[in-house]
Amino acid sequence: MHVALVIGAVAAVVSAVVGVFTVVRGQSFAGHALTDVATTGGSGAFVLNISPLSGFLGAAIFGAGAMELVGVQRVRGRDLATGVVLGAATGLAALFLFLDTTRFATTGATQTILFGSIFTVASSTIPTVAVFSAATIAVIAVIYRPLLLSSFSADLAAARGISLRTVGLLFMLALAVSVGLSSIAIGSVLSTALLIGPAAAALRVTRSLAGALALACGLGVATVWLGVLLAYDSFYWFPNSQGLPVSSFIVALIFAAYLLSGLPVLRRRGERGRTAHGARELSRVGTA
């Protein structure tokens, strides 16, 4: 339980920070594609008999680099590159999962890869998770201003001499790490929920980007911790019960939070404040 709560909280914070920029930049499809790339890495890790976390992170980072380098700055080209990488990753994932369940007969491989198994993660994984998480947050902090400016106005960022390719590549690498970490908590298939859900809900109701980042982190940690506690408690809900999956609780809670954020009172309040703040933030960053 202690390991699950620590790793879940760290993954939630990283996913929330990266997720806010993912939503603002309109790259939710890229985030979803990386979940399938992470599936390929996780299933391949079982074939090679190495740590699933290494597979999740390695494949996601490779896929993110490929999508950014193959794609171009325009949205159409970026989506095209994402689709190509997504198709290739899905095919490889199908092959590796087939090998895991037939030739190598790896017990529980499919469940662990697709839907997570946070209660079985060893405590020795925590240092690796901490290092990658700190590196991801540091990258976002370093490129914060050019990332924010390019997210709102790529033309203005290019006019000010910002390398859109460099900023885009660094952000995609950060996105890849966040997907890899969340795959440990709720599985590669469902990691999009932890990446997009809290961020989208926070952006609906807050008046500033800083507020959205703080609220997304809070929502992410809260849903993960409550999901872990409910999954643990579910062992006692039914006779001879083996408990319910952690990922099902976490995703359900994230969905509920997103629905609540759509309440008219909260949404109108957030939209009015965010419109004014967005104009001020763009002006401030553009002239800095």
N, C-alpha and C positions, 0 to 999 in steps of 0.2 A: 504493500500500500504506500509506504513512504517513497519508494523509487517511482511508482506510478504517478504520485502527486507531484514530485519534483520534475520529472521528465515531461509530464503533461503540461505543467505550468510554463516551463521554459519554451516548449514547442508552441504553446498558445500565444505567448508574448511575441516571439519572433514572427509567427504567422500573422498576428494582428498588425504589427508595424509594416511588414512587407505588403500585407493585404490591403491596407488603406491606399498605398500608392498603386497597387495593382488595379483597384477599382477606379481610381482617379485617372489612370492612364488607359483604361479600357482594355486591359490585357487579361481579363478573366479567362478567356479561351486559352491563352498560353498557359495559365496556371492549371487549367483542367488537363491540357495536353501533357504537362509535366507529371501529373499524377499517373498517367499511363506509362510514361517513361520510367517513373519510379517503380511501377509494377514490374517492368522488364528487369530493372536492376535487382529488385528484391528476389524475384524468382530465379534470376541467374545466380544470385549469391547462394541460394540453396543448392543449386547444381554444383557450384564450386566448393561448397561446404565452408563458406566464410560468413561473417556477420551480416545479417540482413540490413543493418544500418549502413554498412559500407556499400552494399549494393544500391540501396535507396539513394544515398547521397551521390555516389559515383555516377550512376546513370542519369540522375536529374541534372547534375552539373554539366555532364557531357551533352545532354539533350538541350539544355538552355543555351550553351555556347553555339551549338549547331543551328538552333532556331534564329539566334541573333545574327550570326555571321552569314547564314544563307539568305536570310530575309533582307529587305531593304527598309528605308526609313518610312515609306508610305504604308498605311495600314493594310492595303490590299496585298502588298508583297509580304508583309509580316505575317498575315493570316495564312497566306499560301505556304510559307516556310513552316509554320506551326502545323498545318494540316499534313504536310509531307512527313515531318518527324513523328507526328502522332500515329500515322498509318504504319510506319516502320516499327515503332515501339510496340504497337498493339500486336503485330504479327510475331515479333520476337517473344513478347510476353506469353502468347498462346503456346509457342513452342516450349519455352522453359517450364511453364506450368504443367504441360503434358509430361515432360521428362520428370518433373518433381513427383508427380502422382503415379507414374507408371514405372519407368525404368529405375528410379532411385527410391520410390516408395517412401518419400519424406512425410512423416506423420504431421498433420496440421499445417503443412506449408501453405496451402491455398488460403486457409482462414487467416493465418498470420500476415500474409502478404496483402491480401485484398482488404481485410477488415480489422487488422491490428490485433495485438495480444499484449497489451501494456503490462499486465500482471506477471508476465513471464520475462520481462526485460531485466537483465542482470544489473546490479549496482555498478559494475565496472564500466557500464556504458555512459554513466553520468559525466565523467571528465570529457569524453569525446563530444557529447551533446553540448556541454558548457563551452568548449573551445569553438565549435562551429557556430553556436548561437552568438557568442561575443563577437566573432569575426563578422558575422552578418550584420549585426547592429552597428558595428564600427563602420562598415562599408556604407550603410545607409546614412550614417551621420556625416561621413566625409563628402558624399555626393549630394547631400540634402538640397542645397540651393540649386545647382544645375538640374537635378532630378525634378524638383518642384517646377522650375521654369519650363523645362522641356515637356512636362506633363500637361501644363496649361497652354503653352504656345511653343511648338517645335520651331516655327519660323523665327520667332523672336530669340530663342535660345541659339539657333544657328547664326543669326545675325550678330550676336554678341560673342561669337567665337567658341561656343561650347561644342565639343565633339559629341554629337548625338549617338554615334556608334559606340564610343567608349562608355558613356553614361548608360546606354541601353544594355550593353554587355554586362557591366557591373551589376545593374539592377536584376537582370535575368539570372545571374549567378546567385544573387541573394534570394531570389524567388525559388531557385532550385533547391537551395539549402533548406528553406522554410518548408517546402513540400516534402523533402526527405525526412526532416525531423517530425513533421505531423504524421507521416506514414507510420512511424513507430507507435504513435498514440492511437490513431483510429484507422490505420490501414491506408494503402495508397489510393484506393478507389474513392474513399470518403474524405481524403485530406483537403479536397477543394472546399468542403463545408467549413473547416476551421480557418482556411485562408480567406475566403470571401464573406462568409456569414457575419461574423462580428464586425468586420470592417464596413460592410454595406449597411448594417444596422446603425453603427456609430455615425457614419456619414449622413444618414437620414435625419438625425436628431440634434447634431451638434452645430455650433456656429463657427468653428475654426478647425483648422487641420490639427493643431495641437490637442484640442478637445477630442477630436475624432480618434487620434492615436491613443490617448489615455483611456477613453471609453472602450475602444476596441480591445485593448489589452485587458481591461477589467472584465469585459464580457467573455473574452476567450478563456481566461483563467477560471472564472466562475462556472462556466458551462463544463469545462473539463473536470474540475474538482467535484462538482455536483454529480456529473456523469460517472466518475470513478466511484464515488460513495454509493450511488444508487446501484451500480453494477455489483459492488461488494455486498450490499445489503440484499440483493436479489437472490443470493444463495439461500436465504431463509424464507423466501416468499411461498414456495411450494414444497411439498414432500419430495425428497430425493432430487431436489433441484440442483443443477450444475451452474446456476446463475445465468444471467442474460449478458450479451456482449456489451462491453463498455462503449463501443462506437455507436451503437443504436441509441443509447441515452444521450451521448454528447451531440450527435447530429439532431436529435429531436429537440433538445434544449436550444441549440443554435437556431433552428427553424422557428421555434416559438419566440425567441428574442427578436428575430427579423420581422415576424408578423406584428409583434407589439410595437416595433419602431415605425410601422406604417400607420399607426393611429393618427387621424387628421390633426389633432392638437399638437402632437410631438413633431410630426413631419412639417407642418407649416412653419412652426417655430424654427426648426433647423434650416429649412430652405431660405427663409428671409435673412437669417443671420449669415448663412454660408455665402449667399450671393454677394453681400456687401463685403464680407471678409475676403472672399476670393479675389475681388477686384483690388483691394488694398494689398493683399499678399503678392499678387502678380506684379503690381506696380513697384512694391518695395524690392522684391527679388530682382526684377528686371533692371532696376537702376542701381543695384548694389555693386 
